[in-house]
Amino acid sequence: MKRFGLVVLALLAVCLAPVAAADKVFNPAVVDIAYCVPDTTNPFVGWLTTSVQKLAKQDGYNIQIADAGNNPAKQLEQMENFIAMKVKVIDLMPVDPNNVQDVIRRAQKEGIRVMVAGTDTGVQDFMMNIDQYACGQSIADLCTDWILKTFTKDGKPESLPTGGKALKVIVIQDTETIDAKNRSDGIVKRLKDFGKLNVVIAAGETMLMTQAMNIMENSWQQNSDAVAVCTYNASAAVGVNEYIMGQVKVDKAKFGVFTGDWSEEFQTLMNASLQNKSVARGTMRIAGPQINGKPVPLEQATWIYMKDLYTGKMSYGKWAKDAIAKAYPENK
């Protein structure tokens, strides 16, 4: 009987044991970390910020997301507010990486550590970014791989039409920052090096969905024979997709949109292209860096770096390079 009682007590101890206690008690009234981003309506930015915020909350930290609406002045104001709130860490995706240096220095003087994602501002405590030129090349490769699969029987470039019949690809660039220019240059150079395409640079530039629709409408007047479009990012690709899906004369099975940045929303759009219910057929995904020799998903790595800065450490140096990977439609 005594032995039975001990067994019962042991089982109760196991059942009542706490499950993965958070690092600290979550307090919604206290902002621990500020996450300053250009535009959360961008599918990639929206997915990443929400995912990181959830991971932080599980550990007991409160991350406040500040959406600048692509307004650099508004982003500076948001950062000033966070400095006044005395947050411990600011993670910044700059709208304009050329005008944030002074406010970053002010934050650092107040003991706030600043992590920058995207373009090197030169004054951050920690930097996280990718090789933007290689990203652009990957976007172009997604496009040319699909063209070979769709328009040739043998998958060889020499089987594509040339001269006046060369297949046309439209590129909607963004060159406002050095990183944006590098990605756009990577797309254009790789497409032109392919050698079998008529590459048309759209008259306008954008990262935004609505503007991309307008640019596409204008480009289409002279280039309605195009078979593909490459855009700087997923928001612009969504705009192009909407425009093309509204053109009744376009053979949707023979049209593709390719871009950079991944989100669950964009993956769903790509999956729909398997039935030609969209023309979004590929994107470049930021796969995250390697930490301690092992690849870590982007959202998890971002939180690891934020938390490390919050606790006053610099365990991972001052710079993290994210890997990139191609993402395709998935048959679910």
Secondary structure, DSSP 8 states (H G I E B T S, - for coil): -HHHHHHHHHHHHHHHS--S--SS---TTS--EEEEES-TTSHHHHHHHHHHHHHHHHTT--EEEEE-TT-HHHHHHHHHHHHHHT-SEEEE--SSTTS-HHHHHHHHHTT-EEEEESS--SS-SEEEE--HHHHHHHHHHHHHHHHHHHH-SS--GGGS--GGG-EEEEEE---SSHHHHHHHHHHHHHHHHH-SEEEEE-SS--SSHHHHHHHHHHHHTT-TT--EEEESSHHHHHHHHHHHHT-TTS-GGG-EEEEE---HHHHHHHHHGGGTS--EEEEEEEEE-EETTEE--HHHHHHHHHHHHHTT--TT-SEEE-EEEEE-----
